[in-house]
């Protein structure tokens, strides 16, 4: 394998893996965890016709790729006005909250990766929601002591964590913003007051959701006077949201976490007619965004950096890549239609099983659990994991490894993670600064409760509903002030000169990890243009079945994979990958054809 030199400015990024180290040692190998919690599906695949596939958008100055055209246009205007990548991300997120409310917003949380082009510093910002002080490990058990069904817990106030996205964006803006904070809210305020046309996707998701009429505020907002889902093209206005944003624009993020906005959130959660929740004013006032160390791994000629815990996305994506580093994937390039061979698919699926086995065992909020990040990314450890893969026989279930543990490991693993309703933003600005930001309110339409014109998250259902297994506490159980484990995987890829070559991420629940890893392999190993990399038929494995994207040519590999021992399922996979690539001196923007996003640049 060709080695890459380490530029001096990368010392910070490389040491980040060391700073995540935590240390425990097991007397015996842990068992694979069994998934016992019923899950919600990620934001639904719809019958809405997908966009026509096309090549990447090219630009020379700047580029934004985001999940809705109105948000992309607003973000590009900020870049044209001299704004930074972070400035454009703030604006895009506010507009997304309005036009794609089911996926993200100020009532939820986010993770952001940022590259400062001048210094080479890679920063990771944690705006994950936080459990209230009254949260406890048994909060999602029924009266019979059994885990509640997902929607029995998700709909209502009990599932609402303290939102974090605004505090995170404000922190990043203070460090990397160029335009005034207030200006970044203008586009969303104007669109909220004047209205926007309901898209086919939003209409379809309203139509499919059976819980939007549980609470009057949400029912009235998303339906017409006859109770029917808002029609495609209906001009939807949201004055309460405009008022909330104007307050935050003028007074900063603290206006959200105190005063009338916070009181209304607490009142909505505490007095919910279904599942009243636990939030208090102290919970709101005490929330802090966290600037964490990124997790980074050298992959062939590049440095790949992602978000560390409490997201599992970074470590697990990097483990998949690190395991596959032992194989010459460049010789396994897909055909002209983007179809992988059964051999390449087998290797990626097996690497994913191994990575997910470690993920489910070791990753949770690092303020509560000693995550062995250094060991999980140690090249020697990843080579040993790669050696476990047989070219001729699939694992049934992969066992977790022992990644550099040195003391007793006292936790039980957990695979519990319902599907996320999420969005992703990738931006490179005129100075070469890059943002990769994934944002979420968890399930589609979150808790189905609105306050101040925005939906509140149901992110606490990302905790395991089972607090204990085999006498040991479950690693991702609910606890006071804890952040639930996530699979969001905002990722930056850096070249040997310290310049960003790719900003990428996706929605899709725990499938995010597979979507992002596959797209990175396609772009780096197979030298595909970034739009083709995003459009490839998907395969994922989360240490269980090997899932192939329905309606694609991958279905024809089912028999070959089953002959190798894979349990194969054909699934709809409504990814929403958004990426900006730098290649041959050009910016190339791409948006997943499966959703309604676009890339725009100049």
Secondary structure as UniProt FT lines:
FT   HELIX           8..10
FT   HELIX           11..19
FT   STRAND          57..59
FT   STRAND          63..66
FT   HELIX           69..80
FT   TURN            81..82
FT   HELIX           85..99
FT   TURN            100..103
FT   TURN            106..107
FT   STRAND          109..115
FT   TURN            117..119
FT   STRAND          122..127
FT   TURN            133..134
FT   TURN            137..140
FT   TURN            143..144
FT   HELIX           150..154
FT   HELIX           157..159
FT   HELIX           165..176
FT   HELIX           181..185
FT   HELIX           186..194
FT   STRAND          196..197
FT   HELIX           200..208
FT   TURN            212..213
FT   HELIX           216..222
FT   TURN            225..226
FT   TURN            232..233
FT   STRAND          235..236
FT   HELIX           239..251
FT   HELIX           254..257
FT   HELIX           259..270
FT   HELIX           281..286
FT   STRAND          290..292
FT   STRAND          295..299
FT   TURN            300..301
FT   STRAND          302..306
FT   TURN            309..310
FT   HELIX           313..324
FT   TURN            325..326
FT   HELIX           329..332
FT   TURN            336..337
FT   HELIX           342..362
FT   TURN            366..368
FT   HELIX           373..376
FT   HELIX           379..387
FT   STRAND          411..412
FT   STRAND          421..428
FT   TURN            430..431
FT   STRAND          434..442
FT   TURN            444..447
FT   STRAND          450..451
FT   TURN            452..453
FT   STRAND          454..455
FT   HELIX           459..462
FT   STRAND          468..469
FT   TURN            470..471
FT   STRAND          472..474
FT   TURN            475..476
FT   TURN            480..481
FT   STRAND          491..494
FT   TURN            496..497
FT   STRAND          500..505
FT   HELIX           509..511
FT   HELIX           512..524
FT   HELIX           530..535
FT   STRAND          539..541
FT   STRAND          546..549
FT   TURN            550..551
FT   HELIX           553..557
FT   HELIX           558..563
FT   TURN            564..565
FT   STRAND          568..571
FT   STRAND          578..583
FT   TURN            584..585
FT   STRAND          586..591
FT   TURN            593..594
FT   STRAND          598..601
//
